[in-house]
Amino acid sequence: MHHFTSRFALRLVLATALFGWASIGPAPADTQPMAAMGADCSSSAGRVQRLAKIVNTRDRNYHCLGVSVDADANISGIRFETHDAALDRASPSPGSRDVHVRDFSLAEIASPHGAVLDGVPGHDAVMLQGDIPPAATAASLAVTFLYNGITGESRECSITLDRRQETSWHLMNSRNQDVSLIVVKTWALPIIGTVGIETLQGICANG
């Protein structure tokens, strides 16, 4: 019984997708290396405005978070790019070799479950949920992340998308601070390894 429980817990942890585990995350909607925001997540990709770069304490992979906008700079969706840093370093070209681009509609984000930015079925690692009204200059959203992949415990942080003072959008935390870098701090158990996300440094108050 003890061995079965240990094997089950290990399988559960390995099935839990965290930021940086792009190889086992949800299937990307598209792969568009030429449209990527780049290594610093600052380049424009059509009507996409950059919000933040996301790194993690587990590996060198990174993500770019942005908003898709219309001709009036109103948000029409959320853009989430996953970059494989190992393939990027091996490439002689300035473009990224392995960029998975996913676009989430406002309806997906406003749904009760929200948009799953990263995870696997049954183990959603990071979700973004909230309503972005048409022509809004600010919107309050919630980011829920998987704190413990064994127990399924999740935690939540509040964020705001804001362009009231400028024409471009900014990501703000609950302390009204502009956030351009998010660090996903994971935590681990001996032998088992990474178990969950401790905090999202930059947007969570305890981070």
Phi, psi and omega in degrees: 000320181297316181294322179296315180298318180296317180294320179297315180298319181295317179297321181296317180294316180295333180280348183279120181267128176243168176305135181097347178264052187300332184292337180242013178282183180295152182299130181293146179287333182198161174234112187227077182304322184286343182260005185289154179281350173093178187298328178261005178059029184248345183287147177281145177232083185068228179266060177235127177254131181288138175252305185201155170262139181242122175240171180219166183271005183262320181209190185262005175294155179215169183226152175241128179249130179212177177240139172273136184232159177266190184296338179261012180069018174279144182289129176247351179177176178247133177255130180230118181248135175249124182248129175272105186295326181297316179289326178299315182293331182279350184271132177281348182272155180290339179280161180276138183280329186227093180235121177259118183253128176232135178247130180249132180283164178295329179293320178297316181293324182278351180295159182305324180274333182085183179269130179273106179286324179206143178149182176233160181309127181088347179221074179284115186281317181218126179236147177240125185219141176153170184259129175246097184296151176301138178064017179288148174257357175202148179211136178263130181230166177237136175251120178251133181229153182280106181282320182226112182286345179275312182271343183083010181292133178241158176228163188225144175229148180262140176225165177227135170263127191220136171218029184293329182262347184220176178273341180262155182274148178229151175262125182240143175270185184291347178264013181061033176261139177289128183245122177243348178226128177243128178250117178275107181266114179267163175229157188224163173243150178304140178073309184292316182098210184298129184247326183190187179260121179288312179195166173251092186294129183115316181251341178263138185300326182274004181260000000 
